[in-house]
Amino acid sequence: MSNSEFKRSQIVKETQRVSRLTELLRQARKADKQLGDDLEKEFAALMKRRTFGLVFEQHQPEAVELPGRAVRRGDKVRVLPPRGELTQGDQRLWRVEQIERVDGGRVAHLLELDAEEPESQVVLADDLVVVAEFNDRIYPGLVETGRVERGGDKPFHTVINAENYHALEMLTYTHRGKVDAIYIDPPYNTGAKDWKYNNDYVSSDDDYRHSKWLAFMERRLEVARDLLNPESSALVVTIDEKEVHRLALLLHQVFPESRVQMVSSVINPTGAIRVNEFTRTNEYILVALVGAASIVPDAVGLQEGESVRWNSLRRFEMSSRRGSRPGQFYAVFVDSSSHRIVGVSSALADDVDRRSVEPPAGCVAVFPLKPDGTEMIWGLTGSALMSRVTSGYARATPSRREGYSLYYLTSGKIDDIANGEIEVVGKNPDGSAIVERPLGIKTTMPLSQWDRPSHNAQAFGTKLLARLLPDGRRFPFPKSLYAVEDVVRYFVKDKPDAVILDFFSGSGTTAHAVMRLNKQDGGRRQCISVTNNEVSAEEQRGLRTSGLPSMFHGAGERGGSASLPVLSC
C-alpha cells in the first residue's frame, strides 16, 4: 500500500469512528440524559483538537532563494550547482558559521542544518545563495525602480516584484483591511511543471501534488484574508477542474463567514483536445463574498416600449401541489364576457371537492390545475390576488385548453413601477394595466454560466498581448482582458476608489482591466500587482543552457528589499 492509499484508508477509518461515537452519544443520552450531556461535552472538547473537513499534509514551509542578497554570517544558504550545469544541485540547507577572506575572495564555513550528524564544508561565498524560510523573521522594504506618470493626480498602480507570500505579509503593514477586491489566477497544478514548491517543480507523478498545492495556497489565502475589507469585499479565484473542488473547500475553511459561489466560464469555444478526456472549453471562477459585499447587476440596454413579462399565477413545481399551502387553493371567478377577475372563493380544505364550488352567474371558476388535472396552488392568497386585481396588476387570459390562464406582476416588478423602471401606459378592457419598460437600462443579475465572445482567451488574451509585446515574445495562457474586466466590475463598479490586489500577476491583465474601468467612469481605483518574474521549466532549461540565470526574484525578506515599479494611468 502506498503512502497516499494508507492516508486515505486512515481518513475513512477516522470518519467511521466519529460516526460511531455520535451514535453512541445519542444512545447514552436516551438512557441517561446527564451522562449523555457530560460525554458530549468531553467529545466536543476532543473535536476541537482534531482536524476535520479538508484534510491535507501541512508540508514543510516553503523556502525562498534570494540570489541578489549578499551572504553574511548566520545566513541560511544553499550551495549552487557548478555554472552551466542543468542539474538541480544540492538542496540541503546550511548555516554560515564564519566568513573569511582568502586570496582576495570571500570563503564561507558551513554547517549542515536539520541533520542528525551534520556535515561541514568550506565554499566560496559566490557559490552560495541565501535562503529565507517562512518562519524566519522578515524586515520588509520596497525600493522604487521606476515610474510612468500619465494619470494626473490619480493614485498610482503598483507592481511589486517579490515572492508573493512575503509581499502579502508586507502589505499587512499598509493595507490591512483596506483591499476591496482580490483577483488571482494561481497555478492550476496540471502536473506539467507549471509551479514550484520549495524551489522544485511539482510534476504529475508527485504523490503529494495536491496537498503541496493546498498548503501553498492556504498560507497565501490566510494572509489575503487579513488584507480584505471585513465590511465589504470579494475574493475571486480562477481555476480549472484539477483543483476546483479542493479549492472550494479550502475557501470555505479560510473564509468561514463568507458566501462562496462558483461560475463556469467558456474561455475557448473550440476547446482544448485531450487524450481520452472531454474537450475542455471552460474554466471555473470561485467567488468569496466577505461581509456585506454584493454583486453589481448587469445593465442591459432596452428598446423603447419593451413589454414586461407577467408571471403565471399557478405554481408549477411539484412541491407546490394542493395541500402544500392551505390558504392558496381556491377558485378564481372570471366573468365570461368581459374576462375580468371579479372575485375568489374562500380557501378549500384538502378534503373538499373543488367541483362543489358554485361560481356566480355569468362567471366561471378557475382552479390552479395542470393540463393533466393535477391540483396545484396559486402563487398568492386570495386577498393578495384581489389587491392586485384592484391595482390592475393581475389578469385572466382566455386559453383554449384550460379555459383561462391567470397572470400577475411580482412584487419586484411593482417596485420597478414605483421607482420608474416600468411605466403604466394604459389599461386593457379587462382593467389590467398595460406596462412597458421605457427606453433606457434594465438591470439583471449575472448567470452562473458565462459564454461571452469577449471572454475568448485566444482572441482577447494571447492575440491582444502579441500586439503589445516585441516580435517573438509570448506569454503563456494569458486571460482575456475583458473576462477579467467583467468579473472585477461586479464588485468594484460602485466603488470608484477601490483597491484591487492581484498577487499572482503575470502579464498585468488585472491592472489593465482596472485602468479600463477607471477610463469608463472616471474612477480612481488602484491596482496592486505582485509578481516574482518566475519562468517555466522549459524556459529555465533554455536559460541555463545559455549560461544565464533562470530566476529573477525580488527580495523583501530578512532585511532585503523588493523592486517597486509604479504606474499612474
C-alpha positions as CSV (number, residue, x, y, z in Angstrom):
1,M,0.0,0.0,0.0
2,S,1.4,3.4,-1.0
3,N,1.6,6.3,1.4
4,S,-1.3,8.1,-0.2
5,E,-3.5,5.0,-0.1
6,F,-2.6,4.4,3.5
7,K,-3.6,8.0,4.3
8,R,-6.9,7.7,2.5
9,S,-7.7,4.5,4.5
10,Q,-6.9,6.2,7.7
11,I,-9.2,9.1,6.9
12,V,-12.0,6.7,6.1
13,K,-11.5,4.9,9.4
14,E,-11.4,8.2,11.3
15,T,-14.7,9.2,9.8
16,Q,-16.3,5.9,10.7
17,R,-15.1,6.3,14.3
18,V,-16.6,9.7,14.6
19,S,-19.9,8.5,13.1
20,R,-19.9,5.6,15.6
21,L,-19.2,7.9,18.6
22,T,-22.0,10.2,17.5
23,E,-24.5,7.2,17.5
24,L,-23.2,6.0,20.9
25,L,-23.7,9.5,22.3
26,R,-27.3,9.5,21.1
27,Q,-27.9,6.2,22.8
28,A,-26.3,7.3,26.0
29,R,-28.4,10.5,26.1
30,K,-31.5,8.4,25.6
31,A,-30.6,6.1,28.5
32,D,-29.2,8.8,30.9
33,K,-29.6,12.4,29.9
34,Q,-27.0,13.7,32.3
35,L,-24.4,11.1,31.3
36,G,-25.1,11.8,27.7
37,D,-24.6,15.6,28.2
38,D,-21.3,15.0,30.1
39,L,-20.0,12.7,27.4
40,E,-21.0,15.2,24.7
41,K,-19.1,17.9,26.4
42,E,-15.9,15.8,26.5
43,F,-16.4,14.8,22.9
44,A,-16.8,18.4,21.8
45,A,-13.5,19.3,23.6
46,L,-11.8,16.4,21.7
47,M,-13.3,17.5,18.4
48,K,-11.6,20.9,18.8
49,R,-8.3,19.3,19.0
50,R,-8.9,17.2,15.9
51,T,-8.7,18.2,12.2
52,F,-11.9,17.7,10.2
53,G,-13.1,19.0,6.9
54,L,-10.5,19.3,4.2
55,V,-7.5,17.3,5.4
56,F,-4.1,17.6,3.7
57,E,-0.5,17.5,4.6
58,Q,0.8,20.7,6.2
59,H,4.1,20.5,4.3
60,Q,7.3,22.0,5.5
61,P,7.1,25.7,5.0
62,E,8.4,27.0,1.7
63,A,11.9,28.5,1.4
64,V,12.7,31.4,-0.9
65,E,16.1,31.8,-2.6
66,L,17.4,35.4,-2.6
67,P,20.1,35.5,-5.3
68,G,20.7,39.2,-5.0
69,R,21.4,39.1,-1.3
70,A,25.0,39.3,-0.1
71,V,26.0,36.2,2.0
72,R,26.6,37.1,5.7
73,R,27.5,35.2,8.9
74,G,24.4,33.4,10.3
75,D,22.6,33.2,7.0
76,K,20.8,30.0,5.8
77,V,22.2,29.1,2.4
78,R,22.2,26.5,-0.4
79,V,25.2,25.6,-2.5
80,L,24.7,26.4,-6.1
81,P,25.5,23.8,-8.8
82,P,28.5,24.5,-11.0
83,R,27.8,27.1,-13.6
84,G,26.5,25.6,-16.8
85,E,25.1,22.5,-15.0
86,L,21.5,21.7,-15.8
87,T,21.0,19.6,-12.7
88,Q,19.1,20.9,-9.7
89,G,22.1,20.8,-7.3
90,D,22.3,20.2,-3.6
91,Q,19.0,21.2,-1.9
92,R,20.3,20.9,1.7
93,L,20.3,24.0,3.9
94,W,23.5,25.2,5.6
95,R,24.3,27.7,8.2
96,V,27.1,30.2,7.6
97,E,29.3,29.8,10.7
98,Q,32.1,32.1,9.6
99,I,33.3,34.2,6.6
100,E,36.9,34.9,5.9
101,R,38.9,36.4,3.1
102,V,41.3,34.2,1.3
103,D,43.4,35.4,-1.7
104,G,41.1,38.4,-2.1
105,G,37.9,36.2,-2.2
106,R,35.3,35.5,0.5
107,V,35.2,32.0,1.8
108,A,32.2,30.7,3.9
109,H,32.5,27.9,6.6
110,L,29.2,26.0,6.5
111,L,27.4,23.6,8.9
112,E,24.5,21.5,7.7
113,L,21.1,22.2,9.2
114,D,18.4,19.7,10.3
115,A,20.7,16.7,10.2
116,E,21.4,14.1,12.9
117,E,25.1,14.1,12.1
118,P,25.6,17.5,10.4
119,E,28.4,17.8,7.9
120,S,30.6,20.9,7.5
121,Q,32.3,22.3,4.4
122,V,34.1,25.4,3.1
123,V,32.7,27.0,0.0
124,L,33.3,30.3,-1.9
125,A,30.7,32.8,-1.0
126,D,30.0,33.4,-4.7
127,D,28.8,29.8,-5.0
128,L,26.1,30.3,-2.4
129,V,22.5,31.6,-2.5
130,V,20.8,32.9,0.7
131,V,17.6,31.2,1.6
132,A,14.7,32.6,3.7
133,E,12.2,30.2,5.2
134,F,8.6,31.2,6.0
135,N,9.2,31.0,9.7
136,D,12.2,33.4,9.6
137,R,11.7,36.9,10.8
138,I,11.4,39.3,7.9
139,Y,12.1,43.0,7.6
140,P,10.1,44.2,4.5
141,G,11.0,47.1,2.5
142,L,10.4,48.5,-1.0
143,V,12.8,50.1,-3.4
144,E,11.3,52.1,-6.3
145,T,12.8,51.1,-9.6
146,G,10.9,53.4,-12.0
147,R,7.6,55.0,-12.7
148,V,5.3,56.1,-15.6
149,E,3.1,59.1,-14.9
150,R,0.1,59.6,-17.1
151,G,-2.8,59.8,-14.7
152,G,-2.6,63.3,-13.3
153,D,-3.5,63.3,-9.7
154,K,-4.9,59.8,-9.7
155,P,-3.3,57.3,-7.3
156,F,-0.5,55.1,-8.6
157,H,-0.9,51.5,-9.7
158,T,1.9,49.4,-8.2
159,V,3.9,46.4,-9.4
160,I,5.8,44.6,-6.6
161,N,8.5,42.2,-7.8
162,A,8.9,39.8,-4.9
163,E,7.9,36.4,-3.6
164,N,4.1,36.8,-3.2
165,Y,3.8,35.4,0.3
166,H,6.3,37.9,1.7
167,A,4.8,40.7,-0.4
168,L,1.4,39.9,1.2
169,E,2.8,40.0,4.7
170,M,4.5,43.3,3.9
171,L,1.1,44.7,2.7
172,T,-0.4,43.9,6.0
173,Y,1.6,46.9,7.4
174,T,-0.1,49.3,4.9
175,H,-3.3,47.7,3.6
176,R,-4.7,45.5,6.4
177,G,-8.5,45.6,6.0
178,K,-8.3,48.1,3.1
179,V,-8.4,45.9,0.0
180,D,-11.8,45.9,-1.7
181,A,-11.3,43.1,-4.2
182,I,-8.6,40.4,-4.8
183,Y,-8.4,38.7,-8.2
184,I,-6.0,35.9,-8.6
185,D,-5.2,33.3,-11.3
186,P,-2.9,30.9,-9.3
187,P,-1.1,27.9,-10.8
188,Y,-3.6,25.3,-11.9
189,N,-1.4,22.3,-10.7
190,T,-1.9,20.5,-14.0
191,G,1.2,18.3,-13.4
192,A,3.0,20.0,-16.3
193,K,5.7,21.6,-14.0
194,D,3.8,24.9,-14.0
195,W,4.7,25.9,-10.5
196,K,7.3,25.3,-7.8
197,Y,7.1,24.1,-4.2
198,N,10.3,24.8,-2.2
199,N,12.2,25.5,-5.5
200,D,11.2,22.2,-7.0
201,Y,8.8,22.0,-10.0
202,V,5.8,19.8,-8.9
203,S,5.1,17.2,-11.6
204,S,2.1,14.8,-12.2
205,D,3.9,11.8,-10.6
206,D,4.2,13.6,-7.2
207,D,2.0,11.7,-4.7
208,Y,1.7,14.8,-2.6
209,R,1.0,17.2,-5.6
210,H,-2.5,18.1,-4.3
211,S,-1.6,18.6,-0.7
212,K,1.5,20.7,-1.6
213,W,-0.7,22.9,-3.7
214,L,-3.3,23.3,-0.9
215,A,-0.5,24.1,1.7
216,F,0.9,26.6,-0.8
217,M,-2.5,28.3,-1.4
218,E,-3.7,28.2,2.3
219,R,-0.7,30.2,3.5
220,R,-1.3,32.9,1.0
221,L,-5.1,33.0,1.4
222,E,-4.8,33.3,5.2
223,V,-2.7,36.5,4.7
224,A,-5.0,37.7,1.9
225,R,-8.0,37.4,4.3
226,D,-6.3,39.9,6.6
227,L,-6.0,42.4,3.7
228,L,-9.6,42.3,2.6
229,N,-12.1,44.8,4.0
230,P,-14.1,42.8,6.5
231,E,-17.1,45.1,6.0
232,S,-17.5,44.5,2.2
233,S,-15.0,42.9,-0.2
234,A,-14.6,40.0,-2.5
235,L,-12.0,37.4,-3.4
236,V,-12.1,36.0,-7.0
237,V,-10.0,32.9,-8.0
238,T,-9.9,31.3,-11.4
239,I,-9.1,27.6,-11.6
240,D,-9.7,24.5,-13.8
241,E,-11.1,21.1,-12.8
242,K,-7.8,19.8,-11.4
243,E,-8.2,21.6,-8.1
244,V,-11.6,23.3,-8.2
245,H,-13.3,21.1,-5.7
246,R,-10.4,21.2,-3.2
247,L,-10.1,25.0,-3.6
248,A,-13.8,25.5,-2.9
249,L,-13.5,23.5,0.3
250,L,-10.4,25.5,1.2
251,L,-12.2,28.8,0.7
252,H,-15.0,27.6,3.0
253,Q,-12.4,26.9,5.7
254,V,-10.3,30.0,5.3
255,F,-13.4,32.3,4.9
256,P,-16.0,30.5,7.0
257,E,-18.2,33.6,7.3
258,S,-18.2,34.4,3.6
259,R,-20.6,33.3,0.8
260,V,-18.8,31.2,-1.8
261,Q,-20.2,30.7,-5.3
262,M,-18.8,29.1,-8.5
263,V,-19.2,30.3,-12.1
264,S,-18.3,28.3,-15.2
265,S,-16.9,30.5,-17.9
266,V,-16.2,29.5,-21.5
267,I,-12.7,30.7,-22.5
268,N,-12.0,28.5,-25.5
269,P,-15.1,27.9,-27.7
270,T,-13.3,25.4,-30.0
271,G,-12.0,23.5,-27.0
272,A,-8.6,22.1,-26.0
273,I,-8.5,18.5,-27.1
274,R,-7.1,16.0,-24.6
275,V,-6.5,12.3,-24.8
276,N,-9.5,10.2,-23.6
277,E,-11.0,13.2,-21.9
278,F,-13.8,15.6,-22.6
279,T,-12.5,18.5,-24.7
280,R,-12.1,21.4,-22.3
281,T,-13.8,24.7,-23.2
282,N,-14.2,26.3,-19.8
283,E,-12.6,27.2,-16.5
284,Y,-14.2,28.0,-13.1
285,I,-14.4,31.2,-11.2
286,L,-14.8,30.9,-7.4
287,V,-16.0,33.9,-5.6
288,A,-16.0,34.5,-1.8
289,L,-18.2,37.5,-0.8
290,V,-17.0,39.0,2.5
291,G,-19.2,41.0,4.9
292,A,-22.0,42.9,3.1
293,A,-20.4,42.6,-0.3
294,S,-22.9,42.4,-3.1
295,I,-22.8,41.7,-6.9
296,V,-23.4,44.7,-9.0
297,P,-26.1,43.7,-11.5
298,D,-25.6,43.7,-15.3
299,A,-27.1,46.7,-17.1
300,V,-29.0,45.8,-20.3
301,G,-30.0,48.4,-22.9
302,L,-33.7,48.4,-23.7
303,Q,-35.7,49.2,-26.9
304,E,-38.4,51.8,-26.5
305,G,-41.7,50.3,-25.4
306,E,-40.2,46.9,-24.5
307,S,-43.0,44.8,-22.9
308,V,-42.9,43.4,-19.4
309,R,-43.3,39.7,-18.7
310,W,-46.2,38.7,-16.4
311,N,-45.7,35.7,-14.2
312,S,-48.1,32.7,-14.2
313,L,-50.3,32.7,-11.0
314,R,-50.3,28.9,-11.0
315,R,-47.3,27.3,-9.4
316,F,-45.5,24.7,-11.4
317,E,-43.1,22.8,-9.1
318,M,-44.4,19.5,-7.7
319,S,-43.6,20.7,-4.2
320,S,-46.5,23.2,-4.7
321,R,-49.3,20.7,-5.1
322,R,-52.6,21.2,-3.4
323,G,-52.1,21.0,0.4
324,S,-48.6,22.4,0.5
325,R,-50.0,25.8,1.5
326,P,-53.6,25.6,2.8
327,G,-54.5,29.2,2.0
328,Q,-53.6,29.1,-1.7
329,F,-56.0,26.6,-3.2
330,Y,-59.2,28.4,-4.0
331,A,-61.5,29.3,-7.0
332,V,-60.9,32.5,-9.0
333,F,-64.1,33.8,-10.6
334,V,-63.7,35.2,-14.1
335,D,-66.6,37.0,-15.9
336,S,-67.2,35.0,-19.2
337,S,-68.0,38.1,-21.2
338,S,-65.5,40.8,-20.0
339,H,-62.8,38.3,-19.0
340,R,-62.4,40.3,-15.8
341,I,-61.4,38.7,-12.5
342,V,-64.4,39.5,-10.3
343,G,-63.7,37.6,-7.1
344,V,-62.4,34.5,-5.3
345,S,-63.8,31.8,-3.1
346,S,-62.6,31.0,0.4
347,A,-59.6,28.6,0.5
348,L,-60.7,25.0,0.2
349,A,-59.7,22.4,2.8
350,D,-57.9,19.4,1.4
351,D,-60.9,17.1,1.7
352,V,-63.3,19.4,-0.1
353,D,-64.0,18.6,-3.8
354,R,-63.3,21.6,-6.0
355,R,-66.4,20.8,-8.1
356,S,-68.5,21.7,-5.1
357,V,-67.8,25.4,-5.6
358,E,-70.6,27.2,-7.4
359,P,-69.4,30.3,-9.4
360,P,-71.6,33.5,-9.6
361,A,-73.9,33.8,-12.5
362,G,-72.1,34.6,-15.8
363,C,-68.7,33.5,-14.3
364,V,-66.5,30.5,-14.5
365,A,-64.5,29.1,-11.6
366,V,-60.8,28.8,-12.4
367,F,-58.6,26.5,-10.3
368,P,-54.8,26.0,-10.4
369,L,-54.8,22.8,-12.4
370,K,-52.0,21.4,-14.6
371,P,-53.0,20.2,-18.1
372,D,-53.1,16.6,-16.8
373,G,-55.5,17.6,-14.0
374,T,-53.0,17.7,-11.1
375,E,-54.2,20.2,-8.5
376,M,-51.6,22.8,-7.7
377,I,-51.8,26.0,-5.7
378,W,-51.9,29.7,-6.7
379,G,-48.8,31.9,-6.1
380,L,-50.8,34.3,-4.0
381,T,-53.5,34.1,-1.3
382,G,-57.0,35.2,-2.4
383,S,-56.8,38.6,-0.6
384,A,-53.4,39.3,-2.1
385,L,-54.7,38.4,-5.6
386,M,-57.7,40.7,-5.3
387,S,-55.5,43.6,-4.1
388,R,-53.5,43.2,-7.4
389,V,-56.7,43.0,-9.4
390,T,-57.8,46.3,-7.9
391,S,-54.4,47.9,-8.9
392,G,-54.6,46.3,-12.4
393,Y,-51.6,44.0,-11.7
394,A,-53.4,40.7,-12.2
395,R,-55.4,39.4,-15.3
396,A,-57.1,36.5,-16.9
397,T,-56.2,35.4,-20.4
398,P,-58.6,33.1,-22.4
399,S,-57.0,29.7,-23.1
400,R,-58.4,27.1,-25.4
401,R,-57.0,24.2,-23.4
402,E,-57.5,25.5,-19.8
403,G,-60.3,28.0,-20.2
404,Y,-58.4,30.8,-18.6
405,S,-54.7,31.3,-17.6
406,L,-54.1,33.8,-14.8
407,Y,-51.1,36.1,-14.6
408,Y,-49.8,38.7,-12.2
409,L,-47.0,41.2,-11.6
410,T,-44.5,40.1,-9.0
411,S,-43.6,42.4,-6.0
412,G,-40.2,43.2,-7.7
413,K,-42.0,44.5,-10.9
414,I,-44.4,46.5,-8.7
415,D,-41.4,48.1,-7.0
416,D,-40.0,48.8,-10.5
417,I,-43.2,50.7,-11.3
418,A,-42.8,52.7,-8.2
419,N,-39.2,53.7,-9.0
420,G,-39.9,54.4,-12.7
421,E,-38.1,51.4,-14.3
422,I,-41.5,50.2,-15.5
423,E,-44.3,52.5,-16.7
424,V,-48.1,52.0,-16.7
425,V,-49.1,53.4,-20.1
426,G,-52.7,52.5,-20.1
427,K,-55.5,50.0,-19.2
428,N,-56.7,46.9,-21.0
429,P,-60.5,46.3,-21.4
430,D,-60.4,43.8,-18.6
431,G,-59.0,46.5,-16.3
432,S,-55.4,45.2,-16.2
433,A,-52.5,47.6,-16.6
434,I,-50.6,48.0,-19.8
435,V,-47.0,48.2,-18.7
436,E,-43.8,48.8,-20.6
437,R,-40.1,49.5,-19.8
438,P,-39.2,52.9,-21.1
439,L,-36.2,53.5,-23.3
440,G,-33.1,53.1,-21.1
441,I,-31.4,50.5,-18.9
442,K,-32.7,47.4,-17.2
443,T,-30.6,45.6,-14.5
444,T,-30.4,41.8,-14.2
445,M,-28.3,39.5,-12.1
446,P,-25.5,37.7,-13.9
447,L,-25.9,34.0,-14.6
448,S,-23.6,31.3,-13.2
449,Q,-22.8,30.1,-16.7
450,W,-20.8,32.5,-18.9
451,D,-20.4,32.1,-22.7
452,R,-19.4,35.5,-23.9
453,P,-17.4,36.0,-27.1
454,S,-15.3,38.7,-25.4
455,H,-14.0,36.1,-22.9
456,N,-12.2,34.1,-25.5
457,A,-8.6,33.8,-24.1
458,Q,-7.0,33.3,-27.5
459,A,-8.6,36.3,-29.2
460,F,-8.5,38.8,-26.3
461,G,-5.6,37.4,-24.3
462,T,-2.9,35.8,-26.5
463,K,-3.5,37.8,-29.6
464,L,-4.0,41.1,-27.7
465,L,-0.7,40.7,-25.9
466,A,1.0,39.8,-29.2
467,R,0.2,43.3,-30.4
468,L,1.8,44.8,-27.2
469,L,4.9,42.6,-26.9
470,P,8.0,42.8,-29.1
471,D,8.2,40.3,-32.0
472,G,8.9,36.8,-30.9
473,R,7.9,37.3,-27.3
474,R,4.9,35.4,-25.9
475,F,3.2,35.0,-22.6
476,P,1.7,31.5,-21.7
477,F,-2.0,31.3,-21.1
478,P,-3.0,34.9,-20.6
479,K,-6.5,35.8,-19.6
480,S,-9.0,37.6,-21.8
481,L,-8.7,41.3,-20.8
482,Y,-12.5,41.6,-21.0
483,A,-13.1,38.5,-18.9
484,V,-11.1,40.0,-16.0
485,E,-12.7,43.4,-16.5
486,D,-16.2,41.9,-16.3
487,V,-15.6,39.9,-13.2
488,V,-13.8,42.7,-11.3
489,R,-16.6,45.1,-12.3
490,Y,-19.2,43.1,-10.4
491,F,-17.5,44.0,-7.1
492,V,-16.0,47.5,-7.6
493,K,-18.3,49.3,-10.1
494,D,-19.9,51.2,-7.2
495,K,-16.6,51.7,-5.5
496,P,-14.7,54.4,-7.6
497,D,-11.8,54.5,-5.1
498,A,-11.5,50.7,-4.7
499,V,-8.1,49.0,-4.1
500,I,-7.7,45.8,-6.1
501,L,-4.9,43.3,-5.5
502,D,-3.6,40.5,-7.8
503,F,-0.8,38.5,-6.1
504,F,-0.4,36.0,-8.9
505,S,0.2,38.7,-11.5
506,G,1.6,37.7,-14.8
507,S,1.0,39.8,-17.9
508,G,-0.6,42.6,-16.0
509,T,-4.2,41.9,-17.2
510,T,-5.8,42.8,-13.9
511,A,-4.1,46.2,-13.8
512,H,-5.1,46.7,-17.5
513,A,-8.7,45.9,-16.6
514,V,-8.7,48.3,-13.7
515,M,-7.4,51.1,-15.9
516,R,-10.2,50.4,-18.3
517,L,-12.8,50.6,-15.6
518,N,-11.4,53.9,-14.4
519,K,-11.5,55.2,-18.0
520,Q,-15.1,54.3,-18.4
521,D,-16.5,56.1,-15.3
522,G,-13.6,58.4,-14.2
523,G,-12.9,56.3,-11.2
524,R,-9.7,56.4,-9.1
525,R,-9.3,52.7,-8.4
526,Q,-5.9,51.4,-7.6
527,C,-4.4,48.1,-8.6
528,I,-1.5,46.4,-6.8
529,S,0.2,43.6,-8.8
530,V,2.6,41.2,-7.2
531,T,4.9,39.1,-9.4
532,N,8.2,37.2,-8.9
533,N,9.0,37.0,-12.7
534,E,9.3,33.2,-12.4
535,V,9.9,31.4,-15.7
536,S,8.6,28.0,-16.8
537,A,10.7,24.8,-16.5
538,E,11.3,24.8,-20.3
539,E,12.4,28.4,-20.3
540,Q,14.6,27.8,-17.3
541,R,16.3,25.0,-19.1
542,G,17.0,27.2,-22.1
543,L,18.4,30.0,-20.0
544,R,20.7,27.6,-18.1
545,T,21.9,26.1,-21.4
546,S,22.8,29.7,-22.5
547,G,24.7,30.3,-19.3
548,L,22.2,32.8,-18.0
549,P,20.4,33.0,-14.6
550,S,17.0,31.4,-14.7
551,M,15.1,33.2,-12.0
552,F,14.8,36.9,-11.1
553,H,13.5,37.3,-7.6
554,G,12.7,40.5,-5.8
555,A,14.0,40.4,-2.3
556,G,11.8,41.5,0.6
557,E,12.9,39.2,3.4
558,R,15.4,39.4,6.2
559,G,16.4,42.9,5.5
560,G,16.2,42.8,1.7
561,S,14.0,44.9,-0.5
562,A,11.6,44.3,-3.3
563,S,11.6,46.2,-6.5
564,L,8.6,48.5,-7.0
565,P,7.8,50.0,-10.4
566,V,4.7,52.3,-10.2
567,L,2.3,53.3,-12.9
568,S,-0.2,56.1,-12.9
569,C,-2.8,55.6,-15.6
